[in-house]
Amino acid sequence: MKFLKIFKKITIVFLILFSSSCLSEQKKESYIVFAKAKDAVTLDPADIIESESSAVSQNIFETLVRYKDEKTEVEPALAESWSTSKDGKVWIFKIRKNIKFHDGTLCNAKAVKFCYDRQFNKKNPYRYPTSKFEYWNMFFGNVKSIDVIDPLTISFTLSEADPTFLSNMALFTMGVVSPTAIKTYGRNVFKNPVGTGPFKFGVWLQNEKILLKSNPEYWGGEPKIKKLIFKPVPDNSVRLLELENDYVSGIDGINPDDIPRIEKNKDLKILSQAGMNVGYLAMNNEKPPFDNKKVRLAITYAINKEAMVKAFFAGGKIGMSAKNLLSPTVWGYNDDIQPHKYNKEKAKQLIKESKVDLSKTFELWTLPISRPYMPHPYKIAESIQSDLRDIGIKTKIVSYEWGTYFSKVSKGEHDMCLLGWIGDNGDPDNFLYTLLASRNTKKGSASNYAFYKSSEMDMYLDEAKRVLDKEDRTKLYMKAQEVFHKDAPFVPLFHSMQLVGFRKNVYGYKLHPIGAKIFKNVYVE
């Protein structure tokens, strides 16, 4: 009996110690599985144009400056400090000492120049036919030279002062890539990413998972989780089921109708924040009848946005109808604009006045996945199709795989397409110049998917890029929004809240206005 009691005590002590050891090991090897709508297209930051890829890349790569937590103001990152000349044309960045890429090589001024030269220099040997570098073309066209001043100092000389330059330097496309990786992998660097960030690349099984591992030598301190897995799950409902069953730790792309279901579940939590975004219908202004302003205005009046907000945004709780392309959360928003309210009779009258031939069926392209600004893309397309049918415009709904969709709309192959924009830096230029400038209509790398060209619009947008005073810039953006309202090249549809769901035991995640998904401070209890 005495022996049994002693044996029991030893067993209990052993089990406690073993359990503690397991818990310690589990904590040591803690990981996060985050389910999102689609797999990445590329992990070369210079060539990223969409959020499914940037969600991953921003955990691998770092920029010289970055956005503060929950704000669009910039702070030091790879560069510990910066300065600019009095005329605003020269920017100098001082890089931190002893920063290493994941391959062990040093990140210094020479490495940063090598990385950015790929985008800047059109004769660079590491530019390939597949290299588009669209963000560089949109935001850094006035860079005249990139120069190494000393091993830890680099300068950028601009052709003219640019009030957006510093905030643009924090864009995800400015993530610094290891020169050794660029040289080693060549055109395959997009699937072999090597940066300086809190997580190292592990493996990419396409359409299954991307595995990242914590970087123990990260200058900002090792992440609290050992592994970060991004898992593509295209269907919103399936994604939520995986969260409920603890197969994944977090999700984005939540169906508005599922919000109460998450809130009632004691094991789950939902994070929300006003989104810096817009969902829109782009009409290809280069194709008849969308080259006719009266037809574009008719389509704008024909679409019942309020009905769609009620149907697809939880009765309007997590979204609102849009009257401008600029998000209301961004400074410079013109609230004096009077919306083109739903008016079927006015739309019919404009069609009649246009005298266009509407005998053919037009293609209405819709996204293959849900986005924050477009939670039910196919149903939204069906709703628009019905509204347009009422004014005599026949449409056929078309969709393509995510990467193909972007490629084809950038070439202007669509008649009309549903898309949207999530702000990158909190500056009106990021919305208005990107989506409306004539310079951004180059086939194959366009971001102005309406292929809208207006000398009046360009005048305001170009001037706002040169003016340094914020008040003067605001006036110019107000005027630009008036021109947009008059010409109606797009139909602005919705602005939405951004939503993310997690298991209750996941802590440290912060929503960001630009929609970045950063996991360096996330941990599991």
C-alpha angles and dihedrals in degrees: 000000000000089000091052091051091050090046091051091051092049090048093050092048090048092049092049091049091044091048092049090048091051092048090048091049091046090051090046090052095037116150142181126223111198117191118208135172101260144012120257118271096207137355095206100106093207091063100040117116102160138059099240088069098036091053087068101033096054089065092053103038135047134205129218089255128015139196118266119248109285092354139085094224113112129240135179118289121153086352112063092199144358141195138189136211121254092256091050093236100109124057121187124195126194110210122216118256124254097010110158132199117232089261091060097253121129123261105219138142092281091054093048091050091048090052097048094041088071088066099033102045114062090197094053110133091225094062111100135189087261093052109102102159089194097171092053090052091049100044110018105043091119095060107119100180144354113212137184109225097179135338092286102028128079131176135203119204117201129202088228138001114282120195090198097052099097096046090045089056087068093058114122090243088067092065108136114242124202110260088215090057091048091051094043100045101029111182089000093065086102090075097035103056119184118180140143099254133121093271132052124213114259113169139333117209100181115241089001110066148320112220121203126184127210117263107231090192096052109141091223094054130279115289118256093238124062098211135029118194125190111201123190112223109167099195118074094210093050089049091055092048089054090051092049091050092048094244089125132028099217144005142194128199098063120185107240090229090058095060095092089048091056093044091053094051110094091205095055139061135191128215121202138181137168105274124232093218150101133207115208149171111236116205113202101242091195093063126071130276091021090062085071112087093208090057091049091049090047090055090048092053092043097059115090100215096169092057090051092048089055093045101043107024102057094272091311096307095118102026146033137203115264129229097173134040089231115085116243088233091066123082114249093044110153105224092172090074110110110224123240093246122208107279116157095183093052089049091053091049092052091050089052092049092049092061090205127155109253097171095112128075114247126212118246108196120206134189118264092221137038119260130190089257093042111036096168105025098172094046090047089052090051090051092051090045090056093048092050092047088059091062096043101266113130118204140184117210113231132179138178139190112288099257093041091049092057092044094052097045090049087058092050096242094140132086093205129353138187115227140130146204132237111201116250102197113005094255121124088227089067091062105031103036092042095050103032112028116111089224089067096062097084107136112249096021102042122139093176093081093181088061085223117172122189126160089202092054092045091051092058095041095047093047091050088056091056101042115087099192111094094212092054091047090051091056091051093050090049088056092047090055090052090054090049091051091051097047098038097202091159134026106232104213116172148001114202144190115250114237133192128179126207141174110264092247094061114097140175100043115136126194114228128206091236091053095246115164106215119174105176092107098037120112140172122231 
